[in-house]
Amino acid sequence: MPFIKLTKIERKRIIVLITCLLMAIGAWLFLALNNKYVYTAKTVLVYKNFPQKRAFHALQSDTVDLQVEGTGWQLLFARLRVKPQSISISLDKLNNRNFILFSEQLYNVNRQLETSQKIISVKPDTLYFDFSERTVKRVPVKLVSNFNFVNQFGISNDIEIIPEYVTLSGPEQELEKIKEWPTDTLALKNIQASTGARVAMAQNKLKNVSIFPTSAEVKVPVDEFTEKTVELPLTIINNKEYYNVKLYPKKIKVTFQVALSRYQQIDENFIDAVVDLSEWRNLNHNQLRVKITRFPDYCKLVKIAPAKIDFIIER
């Protein structure tokens, strides 16, 4: 099939025609996208100015549909999103009624958006709330941690959390479910010395419960650990018939890791070891397992030698 041969002038005319067509389309798109359009966008509500003496519970979702007036550019590139992604709603009217009207707050809501965006209406326009008397409760702070220590180092004492308790305020039925309040995860790596940090409380997902304070100071005592071995006498438990029991051996050796700062302090007086005679009477064992019933905090048990004891019962 033969190709159509164009002269140099004809080719230039076609190029000019295509260029003009593209410019016309571009101009039309530019004008069209500069026009105002109304579109729907979803956004999340953030409450502020809580009523001081009333605990509230929202009776609908915290996501609403906004009727937004914006340019075609926003409709094209923002993909129906409102900036910012959430809007703040004042709850001060809840001090004397149980609903909030968006129409009363459109001016303040529009001040939170980009200047070229304007909210015309909100669906639903009215938010309803259920109320109860606010109560106050103190619960302990639970540290959520992810610690990684340099070899031979570890926690040498109780971790100090300041404050130890947080104060919650909200409906009594909600506070009854809360026994403790966790922190955000405190992640520390390659620890080889005592350290401190400030950690935030876990995010409050209950909109009708307030928490104070919102952060805590954490002090982690750290020391180098070394091994220590002590010899312990054994105590017989559950010898209800008062048998005369001979143990072989009568003492055991316990090896554990202890912080260097407590090496001299921790000795056999801090550890109790027992054997349970019910293992022979009820389970017919011919050896008794050694059990550690008291052991110092922040020491790490390494081994018990021997772990099982021979015995003779004289009747």
GIBELGI-V513332 format. One record per run of one state. SS is the DSSP state (alpha for helix, beta for strand, coil for the rest). FROM is the first residue (numbers start at 0). LEN is the number of residues. If there is no record, write none. Layout:
[[SS:FROM:LEN] [SS:FROM:LEN]]
This chain:
[[coil:0:7] [alpha:7:27] [coil:34:1] [beta:35:13] [coil:48:5] [beta:53:5] [coil:58:4] [beta:62:9] [alpha:71:6] [coil:77:8] [beta:85:5] [coil:90:1] [alpha:91:4] [coil:95:3] [beta:98:3] [alpha:101:3] [coil:104:1] [alpha:105:5] [coil:110:7] [beta:117:6] [coil:123:2] [beta:125:24] [coil:149:3] [beta:152:3] [coil:155:4] [beta:159:3] [coil:162:2] [beta:164:7] [alpha:171:4] [coil:175:4] [beta:179:12] [coil:191:3] [beta:194:7] [coil:201:8] [beta:209:3] [coil:212:2] [beta:214:6] [coil:220:1] [beta:221:16] [coil:237:6] [beta:243:5] [coil:248:2] [beta:250:9] [alpha:259:3] [coil:262:5] [alpha:267:3] [coil:270:1] [beta:271:5] [coil:276:1] [alpha:277:6] [coil:283:4] [beta:287:7] [coil:294:5] [beta:299:6] [coil:305:2] [beta:307:7] [coil:314:1]]
